[in-house]
Amino acid sequence: MGASIPGIRPGKATSAYLEKVLNRLTLLGAIFLGVVATVPTLVESAIPAGTTVFSGFGATSLLILVGVAIDTAKQIQTYVISQRYEGMVKQ
Protein backbone atom coordinates (compact mmCIF):
# COMPACT_ATOMS: atom_id res chain seq x y z
CA MET A 1 0.00 0.00 0.00
CA GLY A 2 3.01 2.27 0.03
CA ALA A 3 2.91 3.02 3.76
CA SER A 4 6.13 3.21 5.72
CA ILE A 5 7.19 3.45 9.34
CA PRO A 6 9.56 6.35 10.06
CA GLY A 7 12.99 5.09 11.07
CA ILE A 8 12.34 1.52 9.85
CA ARG A 9 13.57 0.33 6.47
CA PRO A 10 11.01 -1.24 4.12
CA GLY A 11 11.00 -5.02 3.68
CA LYS A 12 12.23 -7.51 6.25
CA ALA A 13 13.05 -4.81 8.81
CA THR A 14 9.44 -3.57 8.72
CA SER A 15 8.13 -7.11 9.03
CA ALA A 16 10.37 -7.82 12.01
CA TYR A 17 9.39 -4.53 13.66
CA LEU A 18 5.65 -5.18 13.25
CA GLU A 19 6.04 -8.73 14.56
CA LYS A 20 7.90 -7.43 17.63
CA VAL A 21 5.20 -4.82 18.32
CA LEU A 22 2.38 -7.35 17.89
CA ASN A 23 4.10 -9.82 20.23
CA ARG A 24 4.43 -7.14 22.91
CA LEU A 25 0.79 -6.10 22.54
CA THR A 26 -0.37 -9.70 22.68
CA LEU A 27 1.69 -10.34 25.83
CA LEU A 28 0.34 -7.23 27.56
CA GLY A 29 -3.23 -8.10 26.56
CA ALA A 30 -2.84 -11.65 27.85
CA ILE A 31 -1.43 -10.42 31.17
CA PHE A 32 -4.29 -7.92 31.52
CA LEU A 33 -6.94 -10.56 30.80
CA GLY A 34 -5.26 -12.95 33.24
CA VAL A 35 -5.39 -10.31 35.96
CA VAL A 36 -9.02 -9.50 35.16
CA ALA A 37 -9.90 -13.21 35.37
CA THR A 38 -8.14 -13.79 38.71
CA VAL A 39 -9.09 -10.61 40.60
CA PRO A 40 -12.71 -11.70 41.31
CA THR A 41 -11.49 -14.99 42.77
CA LEU A 42 -8.93 -13.22 44.96
CA VAL A 43 -11.50 -10.68 46.16
CA GLU A 44 -14.07 -13.35 46.97
CA SER A 45 -11.50 -15.41 48.87
CA ALA A 46 -10.40 -12.35 50.88
CA ILE A 47 -13.95 -11.40 51.93
CA PRO A 48 -15.87 -13.47 54.51
CA ALA A 49 -18.43 -15.92 53.08
CA GLY A 50 -21.50 -14.13 54.49
CA THR A 51 -20.82 -10.83 52.68
CA THR A 52 -23.19 -10.25 49.77
CA VAL A 53 -21.68 -6.98 48.52
CA PHE A 54 -19.40 -8.72 46.01
CA SER A 55 -21.64 -11.66 45.10
CA GLY A 56 -22.04 -10.47 41.49
CA PHE A 57 -18.43 -9.44 41.13
CA GLY A 58 -16.97 -11.27 38.13
CA ALA A 59 -14.58 -10.94 35.22
CA THR A 60 -17.35 -9.94 32.84
CA SER A 61 -18.42 -7.17 35.20
CA LEU A 62 -14.85 -5.90 35.35
CA LEU A 63 -14.54 -5.85 31.57
CA ILE A 64 -17.80 -3.92 31.28
CA LEU A 65 -16.70 -1.43 33.95
CA VAL A 66 -13.35 -0.85 32.25
CA GLY A 67 -15.07 -0.37 28.88
CA VAL A 68 -17.52 2.15 30.33
CA ALA A 69 -14.73 4.01 32.14
CA ILE A 70 -12.67 4.27 28.95
CA ASP A 71 -15.67 5.45 26.94
CA THR A 72 -16.56 8.05 29.58
CA ALA A 73 -12.97 9.34 29.63
CA LYS A 74 -13.00 9.66 25.83
CA GLN A 75 -16.29 11.57 25.91
CA ILE A 76 -14.97 13.96 28.55
CA GLN A 77 -11.78 14.50 26.56
CA THR A 78 -13.79 15.21 23.39
CA TYR A 79 -15.97 17.70 25.27
CA VAL A 80 -12.95 19.53 26.71
CA ILE A 81 -11.27 19.71 23.29
CA SER A 82 -14.46 21.03 21.67
CA GLN A 83 -14.77 23.71 24.36
CA ARG A 84 -11.17 24.81 23.75
CA TYR A 85 -11.81 24.90 20.01
CA GLU A 86 -14.94 27.01 20.45
CA GLY A 87 -12.96 29.39 22.66
CA MET A 88 -10.30 29.76 19.97
CA VAL A 89 -12.92 30.41 17.25
CA LYS A 90 -14.62 33.16 19.26
CA GLN A 91 -11.39 35.13 19.60
N, C-alpha and C positions, 0 to 999 in steps of 0.2 A: 504494500500500500504506500510505500515511500516514506513512512514515518521513521524517525530516528530518535535515539535517546542521547541527549547531550553528554559528551564525555565517554561514550561507549562506541566502539567501532562497529560498523555493520557486519553481519554474518555470524560466525561462531561466537564472537565475544558478546554480541547482543543476546544470542540464545542462552549462553551460560549465565549472563546477568539476570535475565528474566527467570530462568530456572532457580537461581539462588534466591531471588525475591519471593517467588511463589513458595519455595520450601520454607522460608522464614514465616510467611503469612500463614501457611498451613499449620506450622508448629505452634504459633501463637494462638490461632483459632482453636486448635485441639486442646491446648492447655486451658484456655478460657472455658471451653465447654466442659472439660473435666472438672474444673473448679465449680462451675454452675451445677453440675450433676451431684457433686459431693457435699456442697454446702447445706442443702436441706437435711441430709442425713446427720451431719455433724451438729446442726442446730437442734434437731429433734432428740439426739442422744444427750445433749448438754442440758436440756430443759426437763424438769420432772414430768412423769407420765400423765399426771392429772391436769396439766395445763392445756387449755384448748385454744390459746391465742394463735399458736402456730400449726394448728391441725391441717390447714389447707396450704401450707407452705411447701411448694415443690419446685422442681427445676423449670417446669413450664411457666409457673407464675413468675419466677425470676426473669426468664427470657422476655416475657410480656412487659414486666416492669422496666427492664433495661431498654427495650424498644420504645416504650412510651416516653421514658426520660430523654432518650436521644432525640426523638421527634419533637418533644417540647423545647429542648435546648435549641434545635434548629429553627423552630418557629420564633423563639425569642430573639435569636441572632438575626433572622431576616427582618423582624420588626424594627430592631435597633438600627440596622443598616438602612432601612427605608426611611426612618426618621432623620438620620444624618443626611441622607440624600435630599430629602425635602428641605432641610435646613440650608443646604448648599444652593439649591435652586432658588430659594426665596431671596438670597443675598444678591 
